């Protein structure tokens, strides 16, 4: 069996493992809902900008209107999601992926 076949076989074994399936589940259970929520939030901003111009143009104070605040909140939510993901990954994904990597590297050296 060639080295390439060994590597392929090792990756297939890892993908079939319960630990890898758990890692995928943890990632997807976090990423998919957050992605949907963010896209809905962004679409709300776009829709309101296009069809609720009076509302978006409402001045809150000085020359600051609702549209500007919503636009700035898009940046805030993006950074918040990145920060929350880094915390989630460090706590729930990285330990399991490190374990899987260690087992895979250990089996490839043996």
N, C-alpha and C positions, 0 to 999 in steps of 0.2 A: 504494500500500500504506500502511495507517495505521501510526502509531507503535506501537500495541498489537500489530499483526501483526509488525512488525519485531522488537519485544522477544520475542515468542513464538518467532519464527524463530531469533533469536539464542540463546535458552535451549535450544531443541531442538538447535541445532548444538553447543552446549557439551556437552549430555548425550550426544550421539553421539560426541564426541571421545574418542580413546584416553586422553588425559590425565585426563579426568573419570572414565572407566571405571577407570583405575588408582587414582584417589583413592577411589572407591567400594570397590574391592577392598581397599585398605589399611585403610580404616575397618572394613569388614565382617570382614576377617580378624582384626582385633583385638577388635572389640566383641562379636561373636557368641560366641566361645569364652569370653571373660571373663564375659559375661552368664550363659551356661549354668553355668559354674563357680560363680559367686556364687549363683545360684538353687539349685543343688544343695547348696551349703554352708548356705544359709538353710533349705532344706527339711530337711536333716539335723538342724539345731538344733531345728526344730519337731517333727520325728518323735521325736527323742530325748526332748524335753520331754514329749511325750504318752505314749510307750510305753516309755521306759527311765527311769522316775522314780527308781528306786534308784540307777542309775548317775549321773544328773544331780544327785541329792541327795548324792552322795559328798562329804564334807567334805575339802578339801585342806589348809587351815590355818585355824584359828579358825572363824569363821562363813562362810568363803568356800568355796562348793561348785563343782562342775563346771559347773552351769547358769549361774552368775554369770560364770564365766570365759568360757564359750562366748558368752554374751550380750555381754560386753564386746568379745570378739573380732569380733563382727558389726560393731561400730562401727569397730574397727581396720581390718578388711578393706575397709569402705566407703571410709574415708579413703585407704587404700593404693591401691585401684583408681582413685580420683579423681586421686591424685598420679601414678600410672603412666600414666593416660590423658593427663594434661597433658604429660608427657614425650613420649609417643608422638605426640601431636598436634603438638607443637612441632617434633619431629624429622622425622616422616614425612608429616604431613597439611598443616600450615600452609604449608610452602614450595610445595607443588604447588597448593594452593588459591589462594595469592597469585599464582602464575603464571597460573592460569586466570582469576582476577579481572582481572589486569592486561591480559591479552589481550582479555577481553570488554569492558573499559572502553575499551581502545584502539580496538577495532573499532566501538564505539558512538559514539565521538567523530569517527570518520573518515568 
